[in-house]
Each structure stands twice: as structure tokens, then as C-alpha cells.
Amino acid sequence: SLGRAPSPGAPQATTFGKIGEAFAEADGAAAASVQAYFKAGGDWDALSAGVGAVAGDADVPKGVRKAAKAFLAATSATLESYNTGAFDKAFEQYESALVILAGFCARA
């Protein structure tokens, strides 16, 4: 830890980890879970704002900032794939984003 309070969006990071099952499923309930997480004003907005703040904080070590930026980029690619119907690709990208997020949380 960097000696700060937990990062903004920490509960949403946990929720991000839990939506993995929804990415893997092909039913309507799963799609609703993914869409609810990423809706405007939802958990994704809170998580991305918290991670984005760390990415832009010059007082945070460079490696942590790079991990934050990598997570945001990976999740953006995930959403693009998901929104275009490439669900298998979106799931693979989600898994990569989740690994990056875990590393980011361990360093932040």
C-alpha cells in the first residue's frame, strides 16, 4: 500500500471481479448483469474514476500509474468487443483486465 486510504472504487473492483461469470454466459440474465455494471453512473464509472485518478497522480509510483492505464485500456477493449457481439473475445479481454486490476490493487 502507498500509505493511503483504500482507492476510490474499491467495492466496484470487487464487483468487477464478480461479473466474470456473466461474461462467460450467453443468456439474457448474464447480459443484464454486464450491462448494469457498465451503465452510466454505475459501478464501472466509480471504478474507472478511482483508477483514472491514480493514473494521473504524479505522486504515485510510475509502475502503479502504468498498471492503472493498462487496466483502463484493457477494459475499454473488452467493452468494445462486448458491444459488437464478440463475446468470446470480450471474455478473454475481461480476464486480462482482471489480472491487471489484481496487480494494480496489490501495488496501489
N, C-alpha and C positions, 0 to 999 in steps of 0.2 A: 504494500500500500504506500501511497505517497504522503501519508500522514494527514489526509483529508477525510471529510465525511464521505459516506458512500456516494458514488456517482449518481447524478440525477438519472432517473430512468432505470435504476437497478431492478425494481419489480418487473418492469417491462422486459428486461433482459431475460429474466426467468420465464416470462410468458413467451418470449421469442423461442426459447428452447422447447417449450411445450407444444408449439404449433407444428413441429416436425412431423408428427403423426398425421396431421391434416394435409401437409404437403404430399405425403406418401399415399393418401387415399384418393379415390376418384369419385367420391359420392358428393351429393349436394350439401350435406351437413359439414363435411370437411372443407369444402369450398367456402361455405359461410363463415367458418372459423378463421380461415386465412383472410378473407375479405374484412371481417370485423377487426382483426388485429391491425391491418394496414389502412383502415378507413381514416379519413381526415379527422384529426383531433383525437385519435385513438392511441393505443399503446405504442405503436411504431413512431408516431410523432414525438412522443415523450422520450423514447429511447434514442431516436436519431438526434434530437436536440441535445440530450446529455452527452452523447458520444461526439457530436459535432463541436460542442463547447470544449471538450478535451482536445480534439484535433486542432483547434485554433488557439490553444493556450500555450504561449511561448515558454511558460514556466514548467510545463510538463516535459519529461524526457522525450527526445526525438523518436525513440522506438515505440513509445506508447502512442504518440501522435500518429505515427505511420500506421500502427495497427488500427487505430480509430478510423483513419481514412480508408484503409483496406476493407474494413468491415462495411463501411457505408457504401463503397463501390461494389462489393460483392452482393450486398442486399439489393442494391439498385438493379444489378444484372438479374438477380433472382426474380424480382418483380416484373422486369421486362419480359422474361421468359414466361412467367406465370400468366401475365396479361395477354400474351399472344398465343396461349394454349400449348406451349411446350412444357408440359407438366413434369415429365421425367427430367428434363434439363433443369427446370426450376428447382426440383428436389435436390439434385446434385449440387447446384449452386447454393442452395439453402444450407446443405451440410457443410460446405466450405465456409460460408459466412458464420455458421455456428462455431466452427473450430477457431476462426479468427476472433470471434466475440469472446470465447473462453480464454484465449491467450490475452486479449485486451483486458478482460476483467481481472485476470491474475496479475497483470502488470500495473494496472491503474490503482 
